[in-house]
Amino acid sequence: DLRASVPLAAMGLCDVEPGQGDLDLANARLIAPGDPAHSVLLARMQRRDGKGMPPLATRRIDEASAAAVQAWIEGIAACP
């Protein structure tokens, strides 16, 4: 649940191993605290192949949203 109103601890994503593939990221996590390069959530946002998200109706990466998520991940010091 990635709604802005949901606390990070309740999202169930922080420091969690991905269950749908790691996109060839070493030590991948759904959200790797402070480490966007190992965060599958951001990696999927930055792709437009069959492994990207959103999966349908988009051909361009939403750069502004990806930058916001990257900054958010960088600001997570540790999982709650």
Backbone hydrogen bonds, N-H to C=O, Kabsch-Sander energy under -0.5 kcal/mol:
donor,donor_aa,acceptor,acceptor_aa,energy
6,V,3,R,-1.9
10,A,7,P,-1.3
11,M,7,P,-0.8
11,M,8,L,-1.1
12,G,8,L,-0.6
15,D,31,I,-3.2
16,V,13,L,-1.5
25,L,22,D,-2.1
26,A,24,D,-0.5
28,A,25,L,-1.2
29,R,38,H,-2.4
30,L,16,V,-3.3
31,I,13,L,-1.4
34,G,73,I,-2.1
35,D,32,A,-2.7
38,H,35,D,-1.6
39,S,36,P,-1.6
40,V,29,R,-2.9
40,V,38,H,-0.7
41,L,30,L,-2.2
43,A,39,S,-2.1
44,R,40,V,-2.8
45,M,41,L,-1.4
46,Q,42,L,-1.5
47,R,44,R,-1.2
52,G,49,D,-1.7
53,M,44,R,-2.3
63,E,61,I,-1.5
66,A,62,D,-2.6
67,A,63,E,-2.5
68,A,64,A,-2.0
69,V,65,S,-2.5
70,Q,66,A,-2.5
71,A,67,A,-2.4
72,W,68,A,-2.1
73,I,69,V,-2.7
74,E,70,Q,-2.6
75,G,71,A,-1.5
76,I,73,I,-1.5
77,A,75,G,-0.9
